[in-house]
Amino acid sequence: MTRLAFSAMLAAGVSLAALGQTAFADDTLLIGAAISKTGWDAPYDSPVMDGLMLAIDEMNANGGIAGKFPVEIETRDNRSDNAQNAIVTQELVDEGVNMMIVTCDSSMVHAGAQIIVGAQIPAISTCSSSPTLPLSGDGYIFANAVTDNVQGAAQAEYAFGQGYRKAYLLRSPDIEYSQMPLYFADAFKKLGGEVVGESLYSLGQPDFSAEVTKIKELQPQPDVIVTSAFEPDFPAFIRQLRGAGVTVPLVAGDGIDSPTTFALGDAVEGVVFTSSGFAEPGSPMAAYQEKYEAKYGKPPESIMDALGYDLAKIIEAAVTQADSVEPAKIRDALANLENVQGATAEISYKGGNGTPTRPVAVIRIEDGKRVLVSRKAPDPAIVPAPNLDLNAAQ
């Protein structure tokens, strides 16, 4: 029974006693989604929710999770704003949700973390890759995507394996994600590499001529440029960099996996980025993409929607293992999940303190297409510890 139908019954004067046990069933999993439907973060949250709903529709068509726990979602738009995110998070908590889906931007989640912790409701981010996110959640907030420190280590392994020994960093201190190059630097130095310079930029900065000039004048040139810039900063930077004749290889984070990047043509040819998954022929992700296209009438445009399907399968596994929709039991089950098959990979949380254990796909752009370079977890010995200072500096 939907919440709208239930409200209509109450409006018609039907009592709870008359409705009996079937009214607002105790076995319904009510998920609150405090996400960005508008604003700068919406291009990341929105596709995640598309993939999530595909999986939830499948579950509900079969009677709900484990055939007995129907799933409902109440969504609130945080408008990509920290203060508004806290407001809608509290609204959802007050509605009595069993668990939360929180937004992709870690700074918004950090800002509202104590609301979730205080309510003792488990929460999972749509696509935040912050390794510090679970630390601020006191065991109640979980990440979903490959985390920044793991991506940075995978980037370092790739770069070092290519023979690159001198790296240049482009990062922004404005948010935690755009400082992923610091994790790369830590891992790269452990391998024997050297960081020969860096530039800082501001989010939304339209002109990168100063940064490009600085790189162009370096002698000798760095072997590789590393950044986790995303839209609109990455397109502006790469256009200006290549337009200035700088051909140094570039390695980026998963934030560039978007239609905008692939529309840049020759400017992004050869760019390498890390990701949570890749649709190899015959893989679960390839099968998922077929289902996505059947439902939405178009192929998926990035990894984000697949992360939404992952998220739903993680929730399904936790509720099935808990055999309950009680928040405390779901939280405990989440923390001990192992080998959950999602669209992108097998995902485990046991022993991860809220961060998922999953392989990293290293992908190269060739002729406007994604080409898999490698797909594995980086050496744990070079993965940097989560840096809480990156969050505190915002």
N, C-alpha and C positions, 0 to 999 in steps of 0.2 A: 504494500500500500504506500502511495507517495505521501509526502508531507502535505501537498496541496489537497489531496483527497481527504486526508485526516482533518485538515482545517475546515474543509467544507462540511464534513459531518458535524463538527462541533458547532458551526454556524447554524446548521439545521436543527440544533437542539438534541442531537443524539448523545446520550451520556456515555461515559467511559464504561460504566457497568454493563450497559446494553451491548457495547462493542465487544466485551469480553477480552479474551487473550489475543485477538487478532488486530487490535487497534493500532497503536504505535508500538509494534512488536519489539520486545526486549532483545530479539535476536537480529535486529537490523543494525548493520554497521554504518553509523553516521560519520562521514568524514567532512571536516571543515577545511576548505581550501582558501588560504589567505594569499592570493597571488596577484600578479600584475596583469590585468586585462588591458590597461592603458599605460602610457608612459614609456620610458626608455627600456624598461625590463620586459615589456610585453612580448617582443619578438622571441624571447627565450621561454617564458612561462606558457604562452599560448600553444605552441606546438607540442609541448610536453603534455598538456591537458588533452590534446587530440589523441595522442597515443594511449593515454591513461583511460579515456572514455571508451576506446575500442575494446580494451581488455575488460573493463567493467561491464560493458554491454554483453560480452561473451559470458561473463560469470553470471549475471542476472538472468540471462536466457536459460541457464542451467540451474535455476533455483537459488542463485547466490553462491558465495564462497562455501566450498564443501557441500554444496547442494542445500544449505540451510541458513546461510547468513546473507540476506539481500543487502546490497550496497547502495547507499544514497550519498550524494555530495551536495553540500551547501557551499557556494562560492562567493567570496567577497573580493572586490577590487581594491588593492592597496594603492593604486595609481602611481606605483613606483616611488613611493614616498615613505620614509621611515616612520613619521608620526602617524600617517594614515594606516600604515601596516599594523602598528600597535593597537589602533582603534579597532580595526576589523578582526584582529586576532582575539581581542577581548570579547568582541561580539560573538564570535564563534564558540569560544569557551563557555560563555554564558548560555548559549543554546544547548549545551550538553553534548557536544560532539565526542565521539569515542577516540578519535585521533585526528591529527592535523597534517595537511600538506602545506608546506611553507615555500616561499618564493625562491627564485634562483639566485638573487643577489644576497650574499652572505651578510652584508652590513645591515640590511633590513631585518634579517633573521636574528642576528646578534642583538639588535636593538629591542626586539620583542621576546627574547629568549626567556626572561624571567616570568613572563605571563604564562608561558607553556610549562615551565618548571614548577611554578607555583600551583598550577592546576593539575600537575602530574599526568599530563596527556602526552603520549608518544607523537612525535612529528618527524616527517621526512621532507627534505628539500626536493623541489622539482628537479633541479640540475646544478645546484651549487657544488663547486669542486673544492670548497674551502676545507682544509684539514683541521682548522681550528673550530669549525662550526659545532661538532659534537662536544668539544671541551666546554663551550659556553652553555651547553644544554644539560649538563649534569646527568647524562645518561638518558635523556628524553628526546634529544634531537639527533637525527641520523642523516648522513650524506647519501647521495645516490650515484653521482658520476665519479669517474676517476679523479682523485684529489690532486690539487696543485703540486704538492711535493712529489707525488708519484709521477705525474706528468713531467715535472722538471727533471727527475732522474731518468726517465725514459728518453727525453730529449737529449740529455747529456750522453747517455749510452750511444744513441744514434750518431750524434755529432762526433764523438770521439772515435767511433767505429768508422766514420767516413774519413778519418785522418785530420779532422779539424783540431787545432790546438789553441787557437786564439779567438776568443769570442767577444762580441760587443753586445751590450744589453740595451734594450729600449723598454722602459717601464714607466708606469704612473703610480705615484703614492696615493692616489685618490681613493681607490678601493683595493681590497685584498687580492682579488683575482688578477689585476693588472700588475701585481708584483711577483707573479710566478717566476720571472727570470731570476729572482734571487735564489729560489730553490734549484733552478738549473745551475747557477753559478756554484752553489755548495757542492752539488754532485759532480760537476765538471772538474772542479779543483781536486776532488778526491781521486778522480781518474787520471789526473796529471795535466789537465788543461789549464788555461790561463784566461782571465777576463782582462781585456786590454782597454776597456773604456765603457762608458754608459751615458745615456741621455735620459732625462726625465721629461715627461709631457703631462699635460692636463687633459682629463677626459673631455671629449668634444672639441679638442683643438683642431682647427681647420688647416693650419699652416705648419708644416714640418720642415720648412726650408733650413732653419738653423740646425736642426738635428741632422738633416741630410748632408749639409755642408760640412759639419763636424766629422761625419763618417767618411765622406769623400776625401777629405784632406789628410786622413790618417795614412801614415807610411811606416811600415807596410800596412796594407789593408788587412782587416780581420778575416779570418777564415769563414766565420759564420756570424750572422746577426740573429739574436734571439729576442722574441717579444711575445706577450700575451695580449697585445692590443686587439680590440674587436671593433665592430661598427659603432660610429662612423670613422674611428681613428685609424684602423688598419687600412681601409681602402685609401684614405688620404695619404698615409705614410708610404705605402708601397707604390702608389702612382708617382709620387714625387721622387722616391728613391730611384726607381727604374728610369724615370724621366731624366734624372741627372746623370744617367749612365753608370750608376753603381750596380754591379752585377753580383755582389757578394751573396752566397746562398743564405736563405732565411728559414728559420725554424720558429713555429708559432704554437699557441695553445689551441684548445678545441673551440674557442670562441669564434674562430674565423670560418667554421664549417657552416656556411650560409649561402643562399642564392646570390647575394651581393658579391661575395668573394669570387664565385665561379663565373660571374659576369664580367670580371676584370680582364679576362683574356690573357694576353702575353705578359701582363704585369705580374701575374701570379704563377706563371709557368715554372715548375720546379720547386715551388714553395712546399715545405714539409710541415705537417702539423700532427699533434697527438689527439687521440679521440678515445671514446669509450667503446667504439665498435666499428665493424666493417662488414658489409654484406657480401661475404664470399658465396659463390654458387653452392646451393644445397645447405646453407647455414640456417640456423633459426632466425637470423636477422633477415635473410632473403625471403623466408617464408612469411615473416611478419610484414615485410614491405608489400607483398602480394595482398595480404589481408587489408592493409592500410589503403592501398589503391582501390580495392573493391568497395570499401566503405566510403571513402571520400572522393573517389573519381579522379584522383591524380596521385602521382608517386610522391613519397615524402621528399622534402627538400633538404633536410639536414639530419643530424643524429638526435636532435632534441625530442622529436616525437617518439623515437624508439626508447629513449630514456623514460618517457611516460609509461610505455608498455612495461618496461622493467619495473617501474615503481608499483604498478598495479599487481604484478606477479609477486613482488616482495610482500606487499600487503596481504595478498591471498595466502602466501605461504605462512606468514606470521599468524593470521587468524585461524588458519587450518591447524597449525601446530598448537596454538593456545586453546583451540576448540571453544572460543569465547570471544565476545566483543568488549569485554571489560578492558579498559585502558591499561591497567597494571599488567594484566596477563599478555596483552599484545606487546607491550614494551619488552617484557622478559623474553618473549618468543623472538622478537626482532633481533635482540642482542645475541641470540644463539643460532640464528639461521645459518645453514651451510648449503652450498651448491644449489641455489635457486636458479632455475633456468629462465632467463629473461630473453628479450629479443636480441640484446647485444652480446651477452656472455652468461656464464655461470657466475653467480654472485654469492658471496658469503660475508657474514658479519661477525661470526664468533671470534672472539679475541681481538677484534678490530676497534673496540672502544667507539663504536658508532660510525666508523668509516668502512666502506665496502672493500673487500678483497676481490679484484677483478683484473684481467689483463689490460694492457694498453695497446691500442692500435696506433702504429706510426704510418701516416698516409702521405703520399706525394701527389701533387696536382700535375697531371700530364694531359695535355690536349683537352683541358677543361673537364677532366674526369678524375675521380679518386682512384689511386693505385696503391694497394697495400704493400708496405715495405716490410713490416714485421708486426707480430701480434703476440706479446708476452708480457709478463710482469718484469720490471727492472730488478736488478740485483738488490736485495734488501739492505746490503751493507752500504750502499751509496744513497739510499732514500733519506733525505733530511727529515728531522723531526719537525712537527708543526711549529710554526713561529707565531706565537701570540702577539708579538710586537707588530706584526703586519696588520692585524686587526685593530690593535690599540692606537695605531698611528692615524687611523682614519678620522 
